[in-house]
Amino acid sequence: MLNPRLTLNCRGRLLSLEQPIVMGILNVTPDSFYDGGKYTREDALLHRAESMLEEGASIIDVGGMSSRPGAEIITVEEELKRVIPAVESLLLRFPDSLLSVDTVRSQVAREAVAAGAAIINDISAGRFDKRMYEEVGQMGVPYILMHMQGTPENMQQQPEYEDVVREVLDFFIREVGKLRQAGVKDIVLDPGFGFGKTVAHNYRLLRDMHVFQILDYPILAGLSRKSMINKVLGVAPARALNGTTALNMVALQQGARILRVHDVLPAVETIKLWAQLENL
């Protein structure tokens, strides 16, 4: 029998997280920090999605607006122009695939779900669009709740916490309550690595991420090629795959059920090795 807390109802399709899964990042933006501009053409988009699905991605996360520090804030119309055709093309070619859409805007969320997307991934936790929680509740799709201190424009200027783990936990408790009131049933928790945190904050969150399991919701870890790896190793994002893989194993040991990554196969293999350890 499936554990309801480790099952997402994706438009009537049940996605089990009893075994951790991989979410592949597919940015249709010209300015994302790692893969900006690579997948703005339909042929490149479909080829990349095909590769990720073949390598074992359970979800493809489509993003139409970069959230890196200093990224351009585009109009809703421009975001829709990027996201909706991508969702439609992906589902036309891969009708059995599960798509999430990375957006902070309820209109984009609504139109993406109407186009076939099954999950909403919101880095702002509804702060940038007060209608987001209500819209997601009405649509009945899973929602990824991420913690961020500040905004993408200022989040990395001087992030401060008395106790980053406790403050992120308090945030989750408060926002989960609001989401439940809005009718959102399936919630995934994302600590928001790299969003309003110093390197030290990020590693403290990773070390103690198991604390969030007390809330009994699945946890997503988005560590892929982020500055918490690059700064420690002294490498560019393009050379941060080894560090990403190492930290993904730590995240699994700390309770992560979804690994959000640019590189699907290494994450799938990490899960297999983690499972071997768990099943001894």
Summary of the structure (lengths in Angstrom):
residues: 280
radius of gyration: 17.3
end to end distance: 22.1
largest distance: 51.8
contacts: 940
relative contact order: 0.13
helix: 45%
strand: 16%
